[in-house]
Amino acid sequence: MDRISVPPQPPRPLPTHLRTSLTSALLSSSAIPQIQSTLHNTAQEAGWNDAVHRRAKQIISSGKATSLKEVMEILVKEAMEGRGSNSRPVDRIPGGLARPRQEVANSAQEDPAVDVMFPNEAVKKGKEVVRDGLEDLVDIGTS
């Protein structure tokens, strides 16, 4: 595969053709399984999987949801936006995602309502793995 040329300060959001090229490059390499594994393991180490399970049980027990679809809708909303007055502050990143500013495990101890935002450490490590996966496939232009 030919190397992909990326400007040093790419526009945000990325143009569709550039996003498609980068995604194709990742899919054609072994980067995707590595990214998935890193995200899974880091989230599990931070206690995120357990927090999601605990929160799902709370949602069902409270009667706020009676179907898997309803539980998932609530969990996704809470993960994206944070929940309640004790929610952690977040940084918005492209694509409408929220990046937590502190670890899930720490805030779950502080907030009895259980925080289901994705762990910051997993975001950091995921970015590193994506960067490493693209390193041999991308040329960053100069100004």
PyMOL commands that set and color helices and strands:
alter all, ss='L'
color gray80, all
select helices_A, chain A and resi 16-28+31-45+48-62+68-81+104-110+120-135
alter helices_A, ss='H'
color red, helices_A
select strands_A, chain A and resi 4-6+90-93+97-100+138-140
alter strands_A, ss='S'
color yellow, strands_A
deselect
rebuild
show_as cartoon
